[in-house]
């Protein structure tokens, strides 16, 4: 047991014993080998670098999709639409057309009141006169916008099966650049929704030819567009105003 005098002159550390190592929040165990705080910086920098790379890739994909939707996709859709179109011209380019049926031949010509001004249509055959704008526009719109449902490859020997050896109508148009296009309409298909047709057929090959001929299935509207009475091709005359009856004079008392 130490006496009071020895305690009084003993150094302070002798009373408390050895000083324990300091603890910290990051290193709870006194003797553990705790990493230094700066050791986390390489990991953080690596995560940030990976994040930037992912953001750059995402932005690149967004840009690619935007360019595709704005430029590539519309061109592909247009090409797909044009692939099924019967002809590739606009109706306002047609200057002259003929409709030939087993019953008659009709010819029409676009005329202008003034050069570059508004146009109208005149029938030249079988009678001459102003044509019905509604009937003409109906046919020309079908020619310019009509699409083929599908194509059947056949030979000249099988054309009678589709009614194309003796067509129900043949429409020939001449454009403003002197190009000529022709559509030959045959029978109605088994569904009743389409007509068999030939677009711009060349010279008729011999019956024994093995050459493939593309037969189109075109909308049934073409039949309604070409098979109409002559009166519907003419412009309807405006009704004449009825003359009001002349009132009879009222007798005066002097004439009675």
Beta strands, then each sheet from edge to edge (+ up, - down):
strand 1: 94-100
strand 2: 105-112
strand 3: 119-125
strand 4: 129-130
strand 5: 148-154
strand 6: 169-175
strand 7: 180-188
strand 8: 194-199
strand 9: 213-219
sheet 1: 4+ 3- 2+ 1- 6+ 7- 8+ 9- 5+
end
